[in-house]
Amino acid sequence: MTMHRETPPESPSQSESEAILNILREQGFPPLDSADVPQLRLLIGQLRQAQGVAEPVAQVRHTFVRGPAGLLPVRVYQPRPRPGPRPLLVFFHGGGWAAGDVDLVDRPLRRLANETGAVVASAGYRLAPETQFPGPLLDAHAALRALAARAAEFGADPGHLIVAGESAGANLAAATCRRALQEGGPRPALQILICPPLAPARHTPFASYREKADGYVNTRAAMERFWDLYVPDADTARSPLAAPLLADDFSGLPPALVLTAEHDPLRDEAEEYARRLDLDRVPATVSRIPGALHIFFLLPHLTAFRTALLDIGRAIRAHPPNGPASHPGSRHDATAS
């Protein structure tokens, strides 16, 4: 396992994070664990107001893919032109499985597409508590299958599939890789996990859950609540498809880039996931971003966000196409534009 960046005593991300925390305190931003679900969705949505101006891309296409319970929205970002084939990067937004949508990550993903040269497909999924595990995971896997089958339509290399996500979306990305392995495809060349929750928050053994339990936007209490909304049954929550870190075997999964934030309860479990991949001979790189908060990927003006883009670009270049993507035919792969 490769690990990037030991935390220096001070960094641009640290000062930026302190400024964000001060602004949230001044504005009376309530703890995420105390908001009801409608309030939570409103609070998460308000982060869009801090994302700055939308960067132009070559094209934004709105389409749908068919999920197990209906159509799922997808927003496809074509990057600015550059020579050579382009990978297809399927991205799942965060929001504690209960909030967020493709709008939440619109501005970050425009930057991601332009900086990496990937065609980025942002896929929506049903939210908890209205739809609990395994519903969001089934949506994510259906989206991955359908979008892989349409890679050439989007001008992407069908053999260079990448799956990525932020926060709860990173959980779905990791779980989708496992489900795809079980179901025979498609097999991504790379999984990119940004601040992923990978094991239930209650009774967690990881030190970052104690050290960063409060005061950094994402809290231990908030993560306990999000897990309860997504997987209320404690036994079910230990399924590797709900909690990918709890699997016994990691062999056969795609290589991984795991991006973690210094000031995040989820930091240590995400880094442990990379270690477990490495133990089963799956290439894994951890990039811990010093001074960063859990929400850094949602704020494209931050140094931490720009650092993450550089890491993602390096990882994509380091993991070339697998060859033609495997996506067995199924009626669930049907799409609608």
Disulfide bonds with the S-S distance in Angstrom:
none
